[in-house]
Amino acid sequence: MSFVAVLAVLASCASEPTNLPLGTSRGEALQRLGQPTAVYPLPGGGERLQYSRAPAGFEVNDVDLDAAGRVVAIRQMLDDRAFDRDIQPGVGLWREADVLRTYGRPYEVTRVSSFDGVVWSWHYKSMNTRRLLYIYIDPQGVVARYHTGDDLEFERLPW
């Protein structure tokens, strides 16, 4: 392997949020990962550094810092197993800001005739299968429901 190839591999590992050790300082996290795609305040004085690979990618990594500026949690958010736990539809608890703080900006915002509001969608992978997460947000900015589906966009491309 050439020296340049080794450097490229090392650089990609260093910029992978899930490789960041817990307890890392905010400054070191930024040095290793670069500027986040978004930053959100968290309860208790903490902060979330969000690294989204959207619109072309399939991951949103949230790096949570405590009030002292140390990494306390890292999660790849676009995961089938976590949607039921994380998304709080229908009870008025989850709003647009909660969706953005958790998943970042959507890949696409659309409307459907069967719902009075907007539908936000994200690409993700489940077991290496391309999928979509759809979150329905009513006119008051409250999450009404969500569902997942197959992402057929790639299959429709003319090859």
Salt bridges, closest charged atoms under 4 A:
GLU16 OE1 - ARG53 NH2 2.96
GLU28 OE2 - ARG32 NH1 3.94
GLU47 OE1 - ARG26 NE 2.57
GLU59 OE1 - ARG53 NH1 2.57
ASP62 OD2 - ARG48 NH1 3.58
ASP64 OD1 - ARG48 NE 2.63
ASP79 OD2 - ARG81 NH2 2.68
ASP86 OD2 - ARG75 NH2 2.66
ASP86 OD1 - ARG85 NE 3.28
ASP98 OD1 - ARG101 NH2 2.26
ASP150 OD1 - ARG131 NH1 2.59
ASP151 OD2 - HIS123 ND1 2.41
ASP151 OD2 - ARG130 NH2 3.44
